[in-house]
Each structure stands twice: as C-alpha cells, then as structure tokens.
Amino acid sequence: MKQSIATKYSLIFLATLVLIVAAVLLGVRNLKTNVLRNEAQAVTAQVVAFRAWIANAGMIWVKELPKDFHDFLAKKEFTDTQGTTTFYGKNPALATRELSTIVNKSALRATFRVTSDQYRNDANAPDYFESDAIKQVQANRDLKFVEGYDQGNYRYVEPILVKENCLKCHGDPKDAPPEVIEKYGDKKAFGYKVGDVRGVISVKLPDLTMADILPTMANPYTIGLLIIAVLINFLFTRYSLIKRLRALTEGAEAIAEGNLDQELKYTKPEHSKDEIDHVFHAVSLLRSSMNIAMQRIMKGRKAGDL
C-alpha cells in the first residue's frame, strides 16, 4: 500500500466509527427488546394476579350484565324482603376475556388476550404466532416465554400452567360443575394435570422504532461528549503522532542527503517514554556518528596531503 500514515489512519478511523455505529445499533435493538419485554411482563403479571384472584374465589358474581358482555357461566337467585335478585357468575377465563376486550379497546399501547389450543370459545382461538408459541412451551416446560416481532409489533407469549384449583373445571369432566358441562360440554379442555400448559397469555405491543429511541439517546450531552471524544482522538493522532512522524521523516531524509546540521526537536529519552522521542534520539545518535566519521575522513585526507 502506498498511502501515507495519515491516509491509513483516516481509513482505520472511519472503519472504527462504522463498527462503533454497528455495535450501538445492535445495543439499541437489545435495549429495545428488553424494554418491550419488561412492559409485556408487567401486563402478564397483572393478568395472572387477576385470574388467580377469581380462581381462588371460585367465581365472581355480578348483579347486572353489561351491554357488551352478556355471557355468563352460572346464574343464581337471591330472595330477601325486597324481592328476588338474579346474580350471574363468571369464571376466570370468561372474566379475563371481558377484561381484555375492555383493555384492548382503550389501551394506547399494550393489548392482551388469553388463548389455548383447547379453547372453549371461538373468540379465544389462537393466531399463527400464538399457535406456534403454544407448541414451543408444550414441548419445553422450562421455556418461560416466547417473543418475536410480527408485522410491526412486538409479540410476547407466556404459558399458563394448570394448578390444583384449575382441575375442578379442566380435570376429569365427571368432577366438573354442572354449569360448565352444560355450557361447554364434556369433551373440550378436560384431562389436564397439574403442571400442564393450559394456554398462554399473549401480549402485543407496537414496535419501538429508531425515531422513538433516538430522541432519548441522542440528547445534546451525548452528542457533545461524542464530538469531544472524536476531536480529542483526531487532534492527538494528528499532532502527537502524524505531525511528529513527518518531522522525523523529513529530518532523517535531510541527514541521509548529507545535511548533518539538520535540527531535530525532541525530548531526551531520560525525560520521556515516548517511542517517537526514542526514534528521534536514535536518528540524532546516527547523525553524530556520521559527523564523527566525516571528521575522521577529513583529518585523514589532510594528513595525506601533508
């Protein structure tokens, strides 16, 4: 290669910047995924807590059925001195589906749903991403979650494992409450054991783009520090290395051409650990040796003339 050190340095510096930018972009992607995952896990934790509360109570009972939520699992009538009141029972699956419907209509970012390969309601049928995730968690019980990006969204799926209190409605159909058999039959979503994957909580979040992330990372302080670091690197290399190497080259060439009075500016080795100063000193010693040799030659010639 016939490029100068300055040119080589510039190329290496640019290559280094490209690698740094690539590393930053990879870091941003990992950071983005971690942020989205934490947000999705916060949603699933709330859903799990909500379902556990209902499951521990057995069922929640409401006095009135809202306009868009007419579905219920059981019905009971309570009579007192003021008359008869009808209460409608909703199990964890039904209550969670209604909660997800409300949240998904009003949520600015996160939406969620509970689904299974053994769904009892067609509205809970899994999509292709959820179906694949269900197969993965069923094949590997140690898998805590499945995540990925799909059509501009971050997808997070976490398994729901069967617990003891789930077996009442999902174990042996002979032990199931009559209202469950009446509503869903005795074929679907039964036969589970403790620890089986009953279904999954599926969370969807809009993907974070660079336009969302850069305003946070590219603040004036970060940009300022980056510019200062680049300038320090550039100025140090240019004036402490390249400029001095040029001076050394010019001085050595002048000495090689016979100019033994060429001035060499450097710090003595006893006062410096700089390698370039040591090279300057070596050239200076070479110049001194050449001076001594030339003086001896001149003396020899004069003696011969006598």
Buried (B, 14 or more C-beta within 10 A) or exposed (E): EEEEEBEEBBEEBEEEEEEEEEEEEEEBEEBBBEBBBEBBBEBBEBBBEBBEEBBEEBBBBEEEEEEEBEBBBBEEEEEEEEEEEEBBBBBBBBBBBBBBBEBEEEBEEBBBBBBBBBBBBEEBEBBEBBBEBBEBBBEEEEBEBBBEEEEEBBBBBBBBBBEEEBBBBBBEBEEBBEBBBEBBEEEEBBEBEEEBBBBBBBBBBBBBEEEEBEEEEEEEEEEEEEEEEEEEEEEEBEEEBBEBBEBBEEBBEBBEEEEEEBEBEBBEEEEBEBEBBBBBBEBBEEBEEBEEEEEEEEEEEEEEEE
